[in-house]
């Protein structure tokens, strides 16, 4: 169920998503790569799939969801 995925996503975001150990060579965070639909990910593919499913449901293409500079969390 989606509620289980939602809790897992929250746990992932507050644990490894922003962890500096998972930056790529360009210094891009794992969460940024997941949200951007980076096809070269070998970690967090479950989260990347969830983001893609949500974007598909909402009818959004990769990059259409723009973030403001300051976001909570």
N, C-alpha and C positions, 0 to 999 in steps of 0.2 A: 504493500500500500504506500501511497504517496507520503503519508505521515511518517513512516519509517525512514523513507528517503530524506525527508526534510530534516529530521533529527540527525541523521548521519551526515548530511551536508553541513549542518551547524557545527557538529563536532569536528569535522574535517577542516572547516574554515578557521576555527579557533585553535586548532592544534598544528597541522603541518602546512596549511595553505600559504601562510606568510613566513614560514620558517626559512631563514637564510641558507640553511643547508641544501635547500631545494632550488636555489637560484640557478638559472642556466648561465652559460659563459658570458652572455650579454648583460647579466644582472637582472633578468626578468623573473619575477616571482612565479611560483607554481600556479597560484590563483589567477594571475594575469594570463598565463598560457592556457589554462583550462577555459577561462571565459572567452578567450580569443579563438578557441577552436584549433589550437596548435596540434596538427596531425602527427607531430614527431614525439608526442608524449609517450613515455614508457611507465610513468607513475600517474596515479589518479585518473586512470582511464574510465573508471566507474563514474566519477564526478563529471568528467568531460561528456560522457554519454548522457548523464542526467541533464546537464546544461543544454545539450543539443535537443533532447526530447522536449524540454520546456520551451526552447526557442521555436521548435517546429510547431508545438501547440499554439504558441502566441503568433505564429506567422512571421517571426523575426529571422533575418539572415545574419550571418556572422558579422559583427561590427555595427549592427544597427542599434544595439542597446548602448547608448552613450551614458557614461557616468559623469556626474558633477565632480569637481576637484575634491571636495570634502564630503565624505560619506561616513555615516556611523558604522562602527564595527571595524 
